[in-house]
């Protein structure tokens, strides 16, 4: 749970299986449902009954990859690795799983969900 506590707030605005993640206060998450109702969930529900919908870095489109390079993230030859704040924020805006939340069971890969691609 420590990993989740450190990174969860970075995914404000992402979709979940319960609705859109819109806020967090201490141990309570706020989710707005499709019916425009705000529901509260304790953080311990994440990975049990509540899952973030994130995507893998490898699932970026060609245009998104090009923009990522423009934002200052480059991996590979000839320059090695470069990362900028703008690139990091851009990846978060795309709901990319940067912290292994999918593999840890806290999130679902949006590509594997029906009608969520």
C-alpha distances in whole Angstrom, upper triangle without the diagonal:
4,5,5,6,9,10,10,13,15,16,17,20,19,20,18,19,20,21,21,18,20,18,15,16,14,11,14,14,18,19,23,25,28,30,29,27,24,21,18,15,12,9,8,11,9,10,12,15,14,14,14,18,18,20,21,23,25,26,27,31,34,34,31,31,34,33,30,32,34,31,31,29,31,30,33,36,38,36,33,30,30,27,27,26,28,26,23,23,25,23,20,23,23,20,19,16,16,13,13,11,13,13,10,11,9,13,16,19,22,24,24,24,28,29,26,28
4,5,5,6,9,10,13,14,16,18,21,20,21,20,22,22,24,22,19,21,18,16,16,13,12,15,16,19,21,25,27,30,32,30,29,26,23,20,17,14,11,11,14,12,13,16,18,17,16,16,19,19,21,21,23,26,27,28,31,34,34,30,30,33,32,29,31,33,30,29,27,29,28,31,35,37,34,31,28,28,25,25,24,26,25,21,22,24,22,19,23,23,20,19,16,15,12,13,12,15,15,12,14,12,15,19,21,23,26,26,26,30,31,28,29
4,6,5,7,8,12,12,13,16,19,18,19,18,20,21,22,21,18,20,18,16,17,15,14,16,16,19,20,24,26,28,31,30,28,25,23,21,18,16,12,12,14,12,12,15,18,16,15,14,17,16,18,18,19,22,23,24,28,30,31,27,27,30,28,25,28,29,26,26,24,26,25,28,31,33,31,28,24,24,22,22,21,23,22,18,19,21,18,16,20,20,17,16,13,12,8,9,8,12,12,9,12,10,13,16,18,20,23,23,24,28,29,26,26
4,5,5,5,9,10,11,13,16,15,16,15,17,18,19,17,14,16,15,12,14,13,11,13,12,16,17,20,22,25,27,26,25,22,20,17,14,13,9,10,11,9,10,13,15,13,12,11,14,14,16,17,19,22,22,23,27,29,30,26,26,29,28,25,28,29,26,26,24,26,26,29,33,35,32,29,26,26,23,23,21,23,22,18,18,20,18,15,18,18,15,15,12,12,9,10,8,11,12,9,10,8,10,14,16,18,21,22,22,25,26,23,24
4,6,6,8,10,11,13,16,16,18,17,19,19,20,18,15,16,13,11,11,10,9,11,11,15,17,20,23,26,28,26,25,21,19,16,14,12,8,10,12,10,13,15,17,15,14,14,17,17,19,20,21,25,25,26,29,32,32,28,28,31,29,26,29,30,27,27,26,28,28,31,35,36,34,31,27,27,24,23,21,23,22,19,19,21,19,16,19,20,17,17,15,14,12,13,11,15,16,13,14,11,14,17,20,21,24,25,25,28,29,26,27
4,6,8,9,11,13,16,16,19,18,21,22,22,19,16,17,15,12,13,12,12,14,14,17,19,22,25,27,30,28,27,23,22,19,17,15,12,14,16,13,15,18,20,17,16,15,18,16,19,19,20,23,24,24,28,30,30,26,26,29,27,24,26,28,24,24,22,25,25,28,32,33,30,28,24,23,20,20,18,20,20,16,16,19,17,14,17,19,16,16,14,12,10,12,11,15,16,14,16,13,15,18,20,22,25,25,26,29,30,26,27
4,6,6,7,10,13,13,15,15,18,19,19,17,13,15,13,12,14,13,13,15,13,16,17,20,22,25,27,26,25,22,21,19,17,16,12,14,15,12,14,17,19,16,14,12,14,13,15,16,17,20,21,21,24,27,26,23,23,26,24,21,23,25,21,22,20,23,23,26,30,31,29,26,22,22,18,18,16,17,17,13,13,16,14,11,14,15,12,12,10,9,7,10,9,13,14,13,14,11,12,16,17,18,21,22,23,26,26,23,23
4,5,6,8,11,10,13,12,15,16,15,13,10,11,10,9,11,11,11,11,10,12,13,16,19,21,24,22,21,18,17,15,13,12,9,12,13,10,12,15,16,12,11,9,12,12,15,16,18,21,21,21,24,27,27,23,24,27,25,22,25,26,23,24,22,25,25,29,32,34,31,29,25,24,21,21,18,19,19,15,14,16,15,11,14,15,11,12,11,11,10,12,9,12,15,13,13,10,10,14,16,17,20,21,21,24,24,21,22
4,5,6,9,10,13,14,17,17,16,13,9,9,8,7,10,11,11,11,9,11,13,15,18,21,23,21,20,17,17,15,14,14,11,14,15,13,15,18,18,15,14,12,14,14,17,18,19,23,22,22,25,28,27,23,24,27,24,22,25,25,22,23,22,25,26,30,33,35,32,30,26,24,21,20,17,18,18,14,13,15,14,11,13,15,12,14,13,13,12,15,13,16,18,17,17,13,14,17,18,19,22,23,23,26,26,22,23
4,6,9,9,13,14,18,18,17,14,11,11,10,10,13,14,15,15,13,14,15,17,20,22,24,22,22,19,19,18,17,17,14,17,17,14,16,20,20,16,15,12,13,12,14,16,16,20,19,19,22,24,23,19,21,23,20,18,21,22,18,19,18,22,22,26,29,31,28,26,23,21,17,16,13,14,14,11,9,12,11,7,9,12,9,11,10,10,10,13,12,15,17,17,17,14,13,16,17,17,20,22,22,25,24,21,21
4,6,6,9,10,14,15,13,10,8,9,10,10,14,15,15,14,11,12,12,14,17,18,21,19,20,17,17,16,15,16,13,16,16,13,15,18,17,14,12,8,10,9,12,14,15,18,17,17,20,23,22,18,20,22,20,18,21,22,19,21,19,22,23,27,30,32,30,28,24,23,19,18,16,16,15,12,11,12,11,7,8,10,7,9,9,10,11,13,11,13,16,16,15,12,11,13,14,14,17,19,18,21,21,17,18
4,6,9,10,14,14,12,8,6,6,6,8,12,14,14,13,10,10,10,12,14,16,19,17,17,14,15,14,14,15,13,17,16,14,16,19,18,14,13,10,11,12,15,17,18,22,20,20,22,25,24,20,22,24,22,20,24,24,21,23,22,25,26,30,33,35,32,31,27,25,22,20,17,17,17,15,12,14,13,9,9,11,9,12,13,14,15,17,14,16,19,19,18,14,13,16,17,16,19,21,20,22,22,18,19
4,7,9,13,13,10,6,5,5,8,11,15,17,17,15,12,10,9,10,12,14,16,14,15,13,14,15,15,17,16,19,18,15,18,20,18,15,13,10,11,11,14,17,18,21,19,18,20,23,22,19,21,23,21,20,23,23,21,23,22,26,27,30,34,35,33,32,28,26,23,22,19,18,18,16,13,13,13,10,9,10,9,12,14,16,17,18,16,17,21,20,19,16,14,15,16,15,18,20,18,20,19,15,17
4,7,10,11,9,6,6,8,10,13,16,19,18,16,12,12,10,11,12,14,17,15,16,15,15,15,15,17,15,18,16,13,15,17,16,12,10,7,7,8,11,14,16,18,16,16,18,21,21,17,20,22,20,19,23,23,21,23,22,25,25,29,32,34,32,31,27,26,23,22,20,18,18,16,14,13,12,9,8,9,6,10,11,14,15,16,13,14,17,18,16,13,11,12,12,11,14,16,15,17,16,12,14
4,7,8,6,4,6,9,12,14,18,20,19,16,13,12,9,9,10,11,14,14,14,14,14,15,14,17,15,18,15,13,14,16,14,11,9,6,5,8,11,15,17,19,17,17,19,23,22,19,22,24,22,22,25,26,24,26,25,27,28,31,34,36,35,33,30,29,26,25,23,22,21,19,17,17,15,13,12,11,9,12,13,16,17,17,14,14,18,18,16,13,10,10,11,9,13,14,12,14,13,10,12
4,5,5,6,7,10,13,14,17,19,17,15,11,11,8,10,10,11,14,14,14,13,12,13,12,14,13,15,12,10,11,12,10,7,5,4,5,9,12,16,18,20,18,19,21,25,25,22,24,27,25,24,28,29,27,29,27,29,29,33,36,38,37,35,32,31,28,28,25,25,24,21,20,19,18,15,15,14,11,14,13,17,17,16,13,13,16,16,13,11,8,9,11,10,13,14,11,13,13,11,14
4,6,8,10,13,15,17,20,21,19,16,13,13,10,11,10,11,14,15,14,14,12,13,12,15,14,15,12,10,11,11,8,6,6,7,7,11,14,17,21,22,20,21,23,27,27,25,27,30,28,27,31,32,30,32,30,32,32,35,39,41,40,37,34,34,31,31,29,28,27,25,23,23,21,19,18,17,14,16,16,19,19,18,15,14,17,17,13,12,10,9,11,10,14,13,10,12,12,11,14
4,7,9,12,13,15,18,19,17,14,11,10,7,8,6,8,11,11,11,10,9,10,10,13,14,15,11,11,12,12,9,7,8,9,10,14,17,21,24,25,23,24,26,30,29,27,29,32,30,29,33,34,32,34,32,35,35,38,41,44,42,40,37,36,33,32,30,29,29,26,24,24,23,20,19,19,16,19,19,22,21,21,17,17,20,19,16,14,12,12,15,14,17,17,14,15,15,13,17
4,7,9,12,14,17,20,18,15,11,9,6,5,4,6,9,9,9,9,9,11,12,15,15,17,14,13,15,15,12,10,10,9,10,13,16,20,23,25,22,23,24,28,27,25,27,30,28,27,31,32,29,32,30,33,34,37,40,42,41,39,36,34,31,31,28,27,26,24,22,22,21,18,17,17,15,18,18,21,21,21,18,18,21,21,18,15,13,14,16,14,17,18,14,15,15,13,16
4,6,9,12,15,18,17,14,10,8,5,5,7,8,11,10,10,9,10,12,12,15,15,17,15,13,16,17,15,11,11,9,10,12,15,19,21,23,21,21,23,26,25,22,25,27,25,25,28,29,26,29,28,30,31,35,38,40,38,36,33,32,28,27,25,24,23,21,19,19,18,15,14,14,12,16,16,19,20,20,17,17,21,21,18,15,13,14,16,14,17,18,16,17,16,13,16
4,6,8,12,14,14,11,7,6,5,7,9,12,14,12,12,10,10,10,10,12,12,15,13,11,14,16,14,10,10,8,10,12,15,19,21,23,22,22,24,27,26,23,25,28,25,24,28,28,25,27,26,29,30,34,37,39,37,35,32,30,27,26,23,22,22,20,17,18,17,14,13,14,12,15,15,17,17,18,15,16,20,19,17,14,12,14,16,15,19,20,18,20,19,16,18
4,7,11,14,14,11,8,6,6,7,10,13,14,12,12,9,10,10,12,14,13,17,16,14,17,19,17,14,14,12,13,15,18,21,23,26,24,24,26,29,27,24,27,29,26,25,29,28,25,28,27,30,32,35,39,40,38,36,33,31,27,26,23,22,22,20,17,18,18,15,14,16,14,17,18,19,20,21,18,20,23,22,21,17,16,18,19,18,22,23,21,23,22,19,21
4,7,10,11,8,6,5,7,9,13,16,17,14,13,10,10,9,11,12,12,15,15,14,17,19,17,14,15,13,15,17,20,23,24,28,26,26,28,31,30,26,29,31,28,26,30,30,27,28,28,31,32,36,39,41,38,37,33,31,27,26,22,22,23,20,18,20,19,16,16,18,15,18,18,20,19,21,18,20,23,22,21,17,17,19,21,20,24,25,24,26,25,22,24
4,7,7,6,4,6,9,12,15,19,20,17,16,12,11,9,9,10,9,13,13,12,16,18,17,14,15,14,17,18,21,24,25,28,27,27,30,33,32,28,30,32,30,28,31,31,28,29,29,32,33,36,40,41,39,37,33,31,28,26,23,24,24,21,19,21,21,17,17,20,17,19,19,19,18,20,17,20,23,20,20,16,17,20,22,22,26,26,25,27,27,24,26
4,6,5,7,8,12,15,18,21,22,19,17,14,13,10,11,10,10,13,14,14,18,19,19,16,18,17,20,21,25,27,28,32,31,31,34,37,35,32,33,36,33,31,34,34,31,32,31,35,36,39,43,44,41,39,35,34,30,29,25,26,27,24,22,24,24,20,21,23,21,23,22,22,21,23,20,23,25,23,22,18,20,23,25,25,29,30,28,31,31,28,30
4,6,8,11,14,18,21,24,25,23,20,17,15,12,11,9,9,12,14,14,18,19,19,17,18,18,21,22,26,28,29,32,32,32,35,38,37,34,35,37,35,32,35,36,32,33,32,35,36,39,43,44,41,39,35,34,30,29,26,27,28,25,23,26,25,21,23,25,22,24,22,22,20,22,20,23,24,21,21,18,20,23,26,27,30,31,29,32,32,29,31
4,7,10,13,17,19,23,24,22,19,16,14,10,8,6,5,8,10,11,14,15,15,14,16,16,20,21,24,26,28,31,31,32,35,38,37,33,35,37,35,33,36,37,33,34,33,36,36,39,43,45,42,39,36,35,31,30,28,29,29,25,24,27,25,22,23,25,22,23,21,22,20,21,18,21,22,19,19,15,18,21,24,25,28,29,27,30,30,28,30
4,7,10,13,16,19,20,18,16,12,10,6,6,5,6,9,10,11,14,15,14,12,14,15,18,20,24,26,28,31,30,31,34,37,36,33,34,37,34,32,36,36,33,34,33,36,37,40,44,45,43,40,37,36,32,31,28,29,29,26,24,26,25,21,22,24,21,23,21,22,21,22,18,21,23,20,19,16,17,20,23,23,27,27,26,28,28,26,28
4,7,10,13,16,17,15,13,10,8,6,5,6,6,10,9,9,13,14,13,10,12,12,15,17,21,23,25,28,27,27,30,33,33,29,31,34,31,29,33,33,30,32,31,34,34,38,41,43,41,38,35,33,30,29,26,26,26,23,21,23,22,18,19,20,17,20,19,20,19,20,16,18,21,19,17,14,15,17,20,20,24,24,22,25,25,22,24
4,7,10,13,14,12,10,6,6,5,7,9,10,13,12,12,16,16,14,11,13,13,15,17,21,24,26,29,27,28,30,33,32,29,31,34,31,30,33,33,30,32,31,35,35,39,42,44,42,40,36,35,31,30,27,27,27,24,22,23,22,19,19,20,17,20,20,22,21,22,19,20,23,22,20,16,16,18,21,20,24,25,22,24,24,21,24
4,6,10,11,9,8,6,5,6,8,11,12,14,12,12,15,15,13,10,11,11,13,16,19,23,25,27,25,26,28,31,30,27,30,32,30,29,32,33,30,32,31,34,35,38,42,44,41,40,36,35,31,30,27,27,27,24,22,22,22,18,18,19,16,19,19,21,21,22,18,19,23,21,19,16,15,16,19,18,21,22,19,21,20,18,21
4,7,8,6,5,4,6,9,11,14,15,18,16,15,18,18,16,13,14,13,14,17,21,24,26,29,26,26,28,31,30,27,30,32,30,29,33,33,30,33,32,35,36,40,43,45,43,41,38,36,33,32,29,28,28,26,23,23,23,20,18,19,17,21,21,24,24,25,21,22,25,24,22,19,17,18,20,18,22,23,20,21,19,17,20
4,5,5,5,6,7,11,12,16,17,19,16,16,18,18,15,13,14,14,14,18,21,24,27,29,26,27,28,31,30,28,31,33,31,31,35,35,32,35,34,37,38,41,44,46,44,43,39,38,35,34,31,30,30,28,25,25,24,22,20,20,18,22,22,25,25,26,22,22,26,25,22,19,18,18,20,18,21,21,18,18,17,16,19
4,5,7,10,11,14,16,20,21,22,19,19,21,21,17,15,16,15,15,18,21,25,27,29,26,26,27,31,29,27,31,33,31,31,35,35,33,35,35,37,38,41,44,46,45,43,40,39,36,35,32,31,30,29,26,26,25,23,21,21,19,23,24,27,27,27,24,23,27,27,24,21,19,19,20,18,21,21,18,17,15,15,18
4,6,9,11,14,17,20,22,24,21,21,23,23,19,17,19,19,19,22,25,29,31,33,30,30,31,34,33,31,34,36,34,34,38,38,36,39,38,41,42,45,48,50,48,47,44,42,39,38,35,34,34,32,29,29,28,26,24,24,23,26,27,30,30,30,27,27,30,30,27,24,23,22,24,21,24,25,21,21,19,18,22
4,7,9,13,16,19,21,23,21,21,23,23,20,18,19,18,19,22,25,28,30,32,30,29,30,34,32,30,33,35,33,33,36,36,34,37,36,39,40,44,47,49,47,46,42,41,37,36,33,31,32,30,27,27,27,24,22,23,21,25,26,29,29,30,27,27,30,29,27,24,22,23,24,22,25,26,22,22,21,19,22
4,6,10,13,17,19,21,18,19,22,21,18,16,18,18,19,22,26,29,31,34,31,31,33,36,35,32,35,37,35,34,38,38,36,38,38,41,42,45,48,50,48,47,43,42,38,37,34,33,33,31,28,28,28,25,23,24,23,26,27,29,29,30,26,26,30,29,26,23,22,23,25,23,26,27,23,24,22,21,24
4,7,10,13,15,18,16,17,20,19,16,14,16,16,18,21,24,28,30,33,30,30,32,36,34,31,34,36,34,33,37,37,34,36,36,39,40,43,47,48,46,45,41,39,36,35,31,31,31,29,26,27,26,23,22,23,21,24,25,27,27,27,24,25,28,26,24,21,20,22,24,22,26,26,23,24,23,22,25
4,7,10,13,15,13,14,17,16,13,12,14,15,17,20,24,27,30,32,30,31,33,36,35,32,35,37,35,34,38,38,35,37,36,39,40,43,47,49,47,45,41,40,36,35,32,32,32,29,27,28,27,23,23,24,21,24,24,26,25,26,22,23,26,24,22,19,19,20,23,22,25,25,22,24,23,22,25
4,7,10,12,10,12,15,15,12,11,14,15,17,20,24,27,29,32,30,31,33,37,36,33,35,38,35,34,37,38,35,37,36,39,39,42,46,48,46,43,40,39,35,34,31,31,31,28,26,28,26,23,23,24,21,24,23,25,24,24,21,22,25,22,20,17,18,20,23,22,26,26,24,25,25,23,26
4,6,8,7,8,12,11,9,8,11,13,16,19,22,25,28,30,29,30,33,36,35,32,34,37,35,33,37,37,34,36,34,37,37,41,44,46,44,42,38,37,34,33,30,31,31,27,26,27,26,22,23,23,20,22,21,23,21,22,18,19,22,19,17,14,15,17,21,21,25,24,22,24,25,22,25
4,5,6,8,11,11,10,9,12,14,17,20,23,25,28,31,30,31,34,37,37,33,35,38,36,34,37,38,35,36,34,37,37,40,44,46,44,41,38,37,33,33,30,31,31,27,26,28,26,23,24,25,21,23,21,23,20,21,17,19,21,18,16,13,15,18,22,22,26,26,24,26,27,25,27
4,5,6,9,10,10,9,11,12,16,17,21,23,25,28,27,28,31,35,34,31,32,35,33,31,34,35,32,33,31,34,34,37,41,43,40,38,34,33,30,30,27,28,28,24,23,25,23,20,22,22,19,20,18,19,17,17,14,16,18,15,14,10,13,16,19,20,24,24,22,25,26,24,26
4,5,8,8,9,9,11,13,17,18,22,23,26,28,28,30,33,36,36,33,34,37,35,33,36,38,34,35,33,35,35,38,42,44,42,39,35,35,32,32,30,31,30,27,26,28,25,22,24,25,21,22,19,20,18,17,14,16,17,14,12,10,13,16,20,21,24,24,22,25,27,24,27
4,6,5,5,5,8,11,14,17,20,22,25,27,27,28,31,35,35,32,33,36,34,32,36,37,34,35,33,35,35,38,42,44,42,39,36,36,33,33,30,31,30,27,26,27,25,22,23,23,20,21,19,20,18,18,14,15,17,14,11,9,11,14,18,19,22,21,20,22,24,21,24
4,5,6,5,6,8,11,13,17,18,21,24,23,25,28,31,31,28,29,32,31,29,32,34,31,32,29,32,31,34,38,40,38,36,32,32,29,29,27,28,27,23,23,24,21,18,20,20,16,17,15,17,15,14,10,11,13,11,9,6,8,11,14,16,19,18,17,20,22,19,21
4,6,6,6,8,11,13,16,17,20,22,22,24,27,30,31,28,29,32,31,29,32,34,31,32,29,31,30,33,37,39,38,35,32,32,29,30,28,29,27,24,24,25,22,19,21,20,17,17,14,16,14,13,9,9,11,8,5,4,7,9,13,15,18,16,16,19,21,18,21
4,6,7,11,14,16,19,20,24,26,25,27,30,33,34,31,32,36,34,32,36,37,35,36,33,35,34,37,41,43,41,39,35,36,33,34,32,32,31,28,27,28,25,23,24,24,20,20,18,20,18,16,13,13,14,11,8,8,10,11,15,17,20,18,17,19,22,20,22
4,7,10,13,16,19,21,25,26,25,27,30,33,34,31,32,36,34,33,36,38,35,36,34,36,35,38,42,44,43,40,37,37,34,34,32,33,31,28,28,28,26,23,24,23,20,21,19,22,20,18,15,14,16,14,11,10,11,12,15,16,19,18,16,18,20,18,21
4,7,10,13,16,19,22,24,23,24,27,31,31,28,29,33,31,29,33,34,32,33,31,33,33,36,39,42,40,38,34,34,31,31,29,29,28,25,24,24,22,19,20,20,16,18,16,19,17,16,13,13,15,13,10,8,8,10,13,14,17,16,14,17,18,16,19
4,6,9,12,15,18,20,19,21,23,27,27,24,26,29,28,26,29,31,29,30,28,30,29,32,36,38,37,34,31,31,28,28,26,26,25,22,21,22,19,17,18,17,13,14,13,16,15,13,10,9,12,11,8,6,5,6,10,11,14,13,12,15,16,14,16
4,6,10,13,15,18,16,18,20,24,24,21,22,26,24,22,26,27,25,26,24,26,26,29,33,35,34,31,28,28,25,25,23,23,21,19,18,18,15,13,14,13,9,11,10,13,13,12,9,9,12,12,10,7,4,6,9,9,13,13,12,15,15,12,14
4,7,10,13,15,13,15,17,21,21,18,20,23,22,20,24,25,23,25,23,25,25,28,31,34,32,30,27,27,24,24,23,22,20,18,17,17,14,12,13,11,8,9,9,13,13,13,10,9,12,13,11,9,6,5,6,5,9,10,9,12,12,9,10
4,7,10,12,10,12,15,18,18,15,17,20,19,17,21,22,20,22,19,21,21,24,28,30,29,26,23,23,21,21,20,19,17,15,15,14,11,10,11,8,5,6,6,9,11,10,8,7,11,12,11,10,6,6,5,5,8,10,10,14,14,10,11
4,7,8,7,8,11,15,16,13,14,17,17,15,18,20,19,20,17,19,18,21,25,27,26,24,21,21,19,20,20,19,16,14,15,13,10,10,11,8,6,5,6,9,11,10,10,8,11,14,13,13,9,8,5,5,7,9,11,14,14,11,9
4,5,5,8,11,14,15,13,12,16,16,14,17,19,18,19,16,16,15,18,22,24,23,21,18,19,17,19,19,19,15,14,15,14,10,11,13,10,9,6,6,8,10,9,10,8,10,13,14,14,11,10,7,8,8,11,13,16,17,14,12
4,5,6,10,12,13,10,9,13,13,11,13,16,15,15,12,13,12,15,18,20,20,17,15,15,14,16,17,16,12,12,13,12,8,11,12,9,9,6,7,8,11,11,12,12,13,16,17,17,14,14,11,12,11,14,16,19,19,16,14
4,6,9,10,13,11,9,13,14,12,14,17,17,17,14,14,12,14,17,20,20,18,16,17,17,19,20,19,15,15,17,15,12,14,15,12,12,9,10,11,14,13,15,13,14,18,18,19,16,15,11,12,11,13,16,19,19,16,14
4,6,9,11,10,9,13,14,13,15,18,18,18,16,16,15,17,20,23,23,21,19,20,19,20,21,19,16,16,17,14,12,14,14,10,11,9,11,13,15,15,15,13,15,18,18,19,15,14,10,10,8,11,13,16,16,13,10
4,7,8,6,6,10,10,9,12,14,14,16,13,14,14,16,19,21,21,20,18,18,17,18,18,16,13,14,15,12,9,12,12,9,10,9,11,13,16,16,17,16,18,21,21,21,17,16,13,12,11,14,16,18,17,14,11
4,5,5,6,9,10,10,13,14,15,17,15,15,16,18,20,22,22,22,20,20,19,20,21,18,15,17,17,13,12,15,14,11,13,12,15,17,20,20,21,19,21,24,24,24,20,19,15,14,12,16,17,19,17,15,12
4,5,5,6,9,10,11,13,14,16,14,14,15,16,18,20,20,20,19,19,19,20,21,18,15,17,18,15,14,17,16,13,16,15,18,19,22,22,24,22,24,27,27,27,24,22,19,18,16,19,21,22,21,19,15
4,5,5,6,9,10,11,12,14,14,14,16,18,19,21,21,21,20,19,18,18,19,16,14,16,17,13,13,16,15,12,16,15,18,19,23,24,25,24,26,28,29,28,25,23,20,18,17,21,22,23,21,19,16
4,5,5,6,9,10,10,12,11,13,14,17,19,21,20,20,18,17,15,16,16,14,11,13,13,9,9,12,11,9,12,11,15,16,19,20,21,21,23,25,26,25,21,21,18,16,16,19,20,22,20,18,15
4,5,5,6,9,10,11,9,9,11,13,15,17,16,16,15,14,13,14,16,14,11,13,14,11,10,14,13,11,14,12,15,15,19,20,21,21,22,25,26,25,22,22,18,18,17,20,22,24,23,20,17
4,5,5,6,9,10,10,10,12,14,15,16,16,17,15,14,14,15,16,14,11,14,15,12,12,16,15,14,17,15,18,18,22,23,25,24,26,29,30,29,26,25,22,21,20,24,25,27,26,23,20
4,5,5,6,9,9,11,13,16,18,18,17,18,16,14,13,13,14,11,9,12,12,9,10,13,12,11,15,14,18,17,21,23,24,24,26,28,29,28,25,25,22,21,20,24,25,27,25,22,20
4,5,5,6,6,8,10,13,16,17,15,15,13,11,10,10,11,9,6,9,10,7,8,11,11,10,13,12,15,14,18,19,21,21,23,25,26,25,23,23,20,20,19,23,24,27,25,22,20
4,5,5,5,6,9,11,13,13,12,13,11,9,9,10,12,10,8,11,13,10,11,15,15,14,17,15,18,16,20,22,24,24,26,28,29,28,26,26,23,23,22,26,28,30,29,26,23
4,5,7,9,12,15,16,16,14,16,14,11,11,10,12,9,8,12,13,10,12,15,15,15,18,17,20,19,22,24,26,27,28,30,32,30,28,28,25,25,25,28,30,31,30,27,24
4,6,9,13,16,17,18,15,16,13,10,9,7,8,6,5,8,9,7,10,12,12,13,16,15,18,16,20,22,24,25,26,28,29,28,26,26,24,23,24,27,28,31,29,26,24
4,6,10,13,14,15,12,12,10,7,6,5,8,7,5,9,11,10,11,14,15,15,18,16,18,16,19,22,24,25,26,28,30,28,26,27,25,25,25,29,30,32,31,28,26
4,7,10,12,13,11,10,8,5,5,6,9,8,5,8,11,10,10,13,14,14,16,14,15,13,16,19,21,22,23,25,27,26,24,25,22,23,23,26,28,30,30,26,24
4,7,9,10,8,7,6,5,7,9,13,12,9,11,14,13,12,16,17,17,18,16,17,15,18,20,23,23,24,26,28,27,26,26,23,24,23,26,29,31,31,28,25
4,7,9,8,6,5,7,9,12,15,15,12,13,16,15,14,17,19,18,19,16,17,15,17,18,21,22,22,24,27,26,25,25,22,24,23,25,28,31,31,28,25
4,6,6,5,6,9,12,15,18,19,15,17,20,19,17,21,23,21,22,19,20,18,20,21,24,24,24,27,29,29,28,28,25,26,25,27,30,33,33,30,27
3,5,5,8,11,14,17,21,21,18,20,23,22,21,24,26,24,26,23,24,22,24,25,28,28,28,30,33,33,31,31,28,29,28,31,34,36,36,33,30
4,6,9,11,15,17,21,21,19,21,24,23,22,26,27,26,28,25,26,24,26,27,30,31,30,33,35,35,34,34,31,32,31,33,36,38,38,36,33
4,6,8,11,14,18,18,16,18,21,21,20,23,25,24,26,23,24,22,24,25,29,29,29,31,34,34,32,33,30,31,30,33,36,38,38,35,32
4,7,10,14,17,18,16,17,20,20,19,22,24,23,24,21,22,19,21,22,26,26,26,28,31,31,30,30,28,29,28,31,34,36,37,34,31
4,7,10,14,15,12,13,17,17,16,18,21,20,21,18,19,16,18,19,23,24,24,25,28,28,27,28,25,27,26,29,31,34,34,31,29
4,7,10,12,10,11,14,14,14,17,19,19,20,18,18,15,18,20,23,24,25,26,29,28,27,28,26,27,27,30,32,34,34,31,29
4,7,8,7,7,11,11,11,13,16,16,17,15,16,13,15,18,21,22,23,24,27,25,24,25,24,25,25,28,30,33,32,29,27
4,5,5,6,9,10,11,13,14,16,17,16,17,14,17,20,22,24,25,26,28,26,25,26,25,25,26,29,31,33,33,29,27
4,5,5,6,9,10,11,12,14,15,15,16,14,16,19,21,23,24,25,27,25,24,25,24,24,26,29,30,33,32,28,27
4,5,5,6,9,10,10,13,14,14,16,14,17,20,22,23,25,26,28,25,24,25,24,23,25,28,29,31,30,26,25
4,5,5,6,9,10,11,13,12,14,12,15,18,19,21,23,24,25,24,22,23,21,21,22,25,26,29,28,24,22
4,5,5,6,9,10,11,10,11,9,12,15,16,18,20,21,22,20,19,20,19,19,21,24,25,28,27,23,22
4,5,5,6,9,10,10,12,11,14,17,17,19,21,22,23,21,19,20,19,19,21,24,24,27,26,22,21
4,5,5,6,9,9,12,12,15,17,18,19,21,23,23,21,19,20,18,18,19,22,23,25,24,20,19
4,5,5,7,6,8,8,12,14,14,15,18,19,20,18,16,17,15,15,16,19,20,23,22,18,17
4,5,5,6,8,8,11,13,13,14,17,18,18,16,14,15,15,14,16,19,19,22,21,18,17
4,5,8,11,11,14,16,16,17,20,21,21,18,16,17,16,14,16,19,19,22,20,16,16
4,6,9,11,14,15,15,15,18,19,19,17,14,14,13,11,13,16,16,19,17,14,12
4,6,9,11,12,11,12,15,16,16,14,11,11,10,9,12,15,15,17,17,13,12
4,6,9,10,10,10,13,14,15,13,11,11,9,10,11,14,15,18,18,14,13
4,6,6,6,7,9,11,12,10,8,10,9,10,12,14,15,19,19,16,15
4,6,8,9,11,12,14,13,11,13,12,14,16,17,19,22,23,19,18
4,6,8,9,9,12,11,11,13,13,15,17,18,20,23,24,21,21
4,5,5,6,9,9,9,11,11,14,15,16,18,21,23,20,19
4,6,5,6,5,5,8,9,12,15,15,16,20,21,18,18
4,5,5,6,4,6,6,10,12,11,13,16,18,15,16
4,5,8,8,9,9,13,14,13,15,19,21,19,19
4,6,8,10,12,15,17,16,17,21,23,20,21
4,6,7,10,13,15,14,14,18,20,18,19
4,7,10,13,15,15,15,18,20,17,19
4,7,9,12,12,11,15,17,14,15
4,6,9,8,8,12,13,11,12
4,5,6,7,11,12,9,10
4,5,5,8,9,6,6
4,6,8,9,7,5
4,7,9,8,8
4,6,6,7
4,6,7
4,6
4
